[in-house]
Amino acid sequence: MHDTKSLDHADRRAPVAMTLQQFLDAVDTLERDATARFAAVDTADALEAARIEFLGDARGRLKDIQPLLGTFAAPDKPAAGRRFNDAKTRLTSLHAERRAALARGGPRAEPTVDLTMPARRRWQGARHPVTLVIEEIQEIFREIGFTIALGPEAETDWYNFTALNFPPDHPALDMHDTLYLGDDVLLRTHTSPVQVRTLEAYPPPVRVLVPGNVYRRDFFDASHAPMFAQVEGLAVDEGVSFVDLKATLTHFANRFFGKTKTRFRPSFFPFTEPSAEMDVECRLCGGSGCAGCKGTGWMEILGSGMIHPSVLEASGVDSERYTGWAFGMGPARIAMQRYDIPDIRLQYESDVRFLEQFGVRGSGV
């Protein structure tokens, strides 16, 4: 192999012939030498001396072998030229990187990273448990013919209360319960306004599921929050009865929780008559009573009922011909049951330690 470092000025004017393989070996040797030299220098002056030795225009070792490119036969010239240019580009880049490192690190270019510090554990992201619950609820109701409907979070008083049969003196209309944005505009307190909007836009039969955020003037405690997700269900058709409502919701509870105990309790909502609340056995305590279920052994998951004829009429639907039912459930409370979460506030604190627990079991939902 030829010693390219020993070539003098006269040699460069009259290049010594090499085979292609000898030339490639010479470039490899030069590149290794330069890489090691750039890495070893610890001052700017030493780096400049190394640059002149390997990349200098007048005396550089790379310049020494450049004339050899003209000695190759036509078939070998492309390969020789590519290798030469690759070496030149890489060494120029290494020189620039080393110069920048020396400038940052001072004369000795000491490492700026404490290599003794333990590495940080990489956190694997996960979807929020409420998101997982909403997606599963949607999938269950899609299986039985429901579609998804959405509506605005900033609503008018008419859609949020009046069209849903709330009397003008109902406590829910007071400012201590509702967040008003203006005289007739508010942050919706439930997703029920989408019932009216859907029935205005589409004639029966209608079966929709309405996920979305709602807002109320509630204080944080183990089972309440001022902003939370809600999922509304609506079915309107000829001959729809309370039996259909109970059968549908029981099917949902058994599909979502597995075989579970359920109960329906009489209740009152202005927009449904008759009305009922549905409970499932508390999975946190197995029905024995805990803080999550307030000692009852049951966890309320939704309110429901037959749509009041006044709501159908306000939506432009003939209440003599059509009947319907609706329900509203809180995915956050259902997530507490599904994932054994003892306090609803955990779902709002963005604690990575809490959220990362759902990365594995939630990844397939």
Secondary structure, 3 states (H helix, E strand, C coil): CCCHHHCCHHHHHCCCCCCHHHHHHHHHHHHHHHHHHHHHCCCHHHHHHHHHHHHCCCCCHHHHHHHHHHHCCCCCHHHHHHHHHHHHHHHHHHHHHHHHHHHHHCCCCCCCCCCCCCCCCCCCCCCCHHHHHHHHHHHHHHHCCCEECCCCCEEEHHHHCHHHCCCCCCHHHCCCCCCECCCCEEECCCCCHHHHHHHHHCCCCEEEEEEEEEECCCCCECCECCEEEEEEEEEEECCCCHHHHHHHHHHHHHHHHCCCCEEEEEEEECCEEEEEEEEEECCCCCCCCCCCCCCCCEEEEEEEEEECHHHHHHCCCCCCCCEEEEEEECHHHHHHHHHCCCCHHHHHCCCHHHHHHHCCCCCCC
